[in-house]
Structure formats: structure tokens, C-alpha cells
Amino acid sequence: GRERAGPSGCLVRNRTNDEALSLMRRRFLKWPPGTHPAYSNWAFGLLGNLLAEETLGTPSFSDAVTLRIAQPLGLQATGMNYTDSVWEKLAVGYLASGVAAPFSDLGYA
């Protein structure tokens, strides 16, 4: 029973897996394990990083995608890091009211 999103939107970004696990251990569960089905963005972000490190030898899921998929396919504009040049090219979503939707950076890259 972890929260859907981590505190302040992220636990994984710019942290080692050990640091993220340490922070996660200090958080309270919403429910006892196995009692409620739940999806947790930040737990899956950490899982991706752990799998990338343990099985592929890369420090993060983002690095694994870049090295194993994007670079071999020549996808130069594909990635998970929001650089200034990426921000300039992001599509803008809109709410039903017609107002531009705020961007939500979940911080898992």
C-alpha cells in the first residue's frame, strides 16, 4: 500500500537506488501489505532503476533505455531528461475548459 506518487513528486530522481530505498522505508504504508490492490508510480520508478542496475549494469532505467534502445535505433530526440531543448518541443495538453494543463514532472528519470 504505497502512495501513488512519492513525496514532493519523486523519490528516485538524482538519488542512488540505496538512497531511494532508504527514503521509501521511512514512509508509512496506506494499508497492510496484500490487503488492497494499489499502483505506485514511485515504486515502479524505483523498480525500473533497480532492474536496470541489477540485470543490465546501468545506473538507471533512463540510461538503460538510452543505451539499449534509443541509441541503437538512432533515436536522437528520445529520452527521459527534460533539457531546455526538450522543454521547447513538448506538446501542451489542455483541460476541458480550454486552459493549458500544467505539466506534471513525476521525477523518475
Secondary structure by P-SEA (a helix, b strand, c coil): ccccccccccccccccaaaaaaaaaaccccccccccccccaaaaaaaaaaaaaaccccccaaaaaaaccccccccccccccccaaaaacbbbbbcccccbbbbbccccc
